[in-house]
């Protein structure tokens, strides 16, 4: 089985570029240039240098002793939460901003849900002195005020998406419309492994630094360069794509993708795309998505804004359908418990998204010989309000 | 002969009006199309409301949201067209997004569309290569025509390719834009229309996006077989104070 994208942009049955003709020129331009540019020595040198000195990589691979004891196995945390801006998102924005510069684009647009990708985009635009416009659902703007303020302080313009459900999927629609209307000077900086080819492949490549480092760090710490299991949460799926990337072809590694069950898959308030979704097209990509019998895309729900997306990247749809990936659902309540638990025993407050990955530990039959890596994709600062509201009273 | 082929071989200055199915009220589709035909419109496009219409601007998107709220479904649209076809013989095209057809089942969908009297399709997010590889044979089997879009950024070679596959008409997008964004036509757009005209394509051409009134319609007709009005018509329906029939009649009259 092949897990890399083919020349038409498909992973098995999924992917491609289902875009209006108005985007053909832009997407084609990107498709023809991205590999040439990002594989060049010059680009790699700049990219790696920024990752090291600006982002703060490599991020630690931390042996969580207390967590390991609890589950009676060996559990490492890949500390993406220690990146500049607090999550893995910046690995991708640093890469794409360099690419945009080399393509001669001077106006950057992005979509954001919780605001993490918006902040990471506004950050690199400030660094490079580029104009930055972030589309964000009107409802998300209200519930993520601190990130809106950060983006504004960084010099970005935050434009509300007022159509549809006024959340991430609508912000993505608005960003795509902006790109249609401004095809010459504008670069669309997508935040996850979604959208038309080549975005899923490009974003996965930029996030693959996570598993590239993991291999070296595991070799140092355990004497072999792979774990038995890797656990990562999946909304669109960029941190999971990065954590899985260099192990896709290694069948000894179980790849565990954790989706947000929300209040539970049977409640109608869920974002568990592989369980509730079916094949179709969302944001230019053929993949699994949540939709009704009319093909109308339905609004997902999760306590975690980063997992609150009705689709999933085409790579993950392929991992699901081919059986290469194990998909597990975690509810709001289970994720919250896992967040409080990690904070208490390891002194690390995880992002709500990453807490879903941690909660999956409870659902696996782990043995004492198992070596597990949990990708701790982000830190919990942005979720403090939720954590305080729901704090257990003991 | 398909109604579209007949229209384009017999008439110039074709006025094509877009309306959203199920808007402003669920069953207004029927009266709207009947009145458009009675007012002398040459052909119509019926939009199949979609939750995530990437190629549409705010006006049409809003009308789609209202229509979905009204309870429009693909089967209701088929029933409405069946009713319309009892008295209306102008070409009817459906405009929508490929996900709607995929979910319904493409083959089943096309068979039903052909059976109720649909003549062709505009599916902006169905890429040309995937159409050719996966769907073209199905459309041809049911004698359903296709229109693909070109924009000012489309290369000459690609224009020729797209024109060849556009068996209904070539949809000439007037600018870098989503639907309904401009109020007049600029010099750059006219140069682009002239360029397309000079290519002497065999496919009939309709200009769309930014056509909103008699002025822009007449200008577009100088460079193509006609033009498409969408957002301006929907905007008129949205803000109308007169009854539907009168509103439509008053909108179309200055265009004829």
Interface residues (C-beta under 8 A of the other chain):
Chain A: X8 X16 X17 X18 X19 X20 X21 X22 X24 X25 X26 X163 X164 X169 X170 X173 X176 X177 X180 X181 X182 X183 X184 X278 X279 X280 X281 X282 X283 X284 X291 X293 X294 X295 X296 X297 X298
Chain B: X50 X51 X52 X53 X54 X55 X57 X58 X61 X62 X65 X68 X73 X74 X97 X98 X99 X100 X101 X102 X103 X104 X124 X125 X126 X127 X128 X129 X130 X148 X149 X150 X151 X153 X154 X158 X162 X173 X176 X177 X178 X181
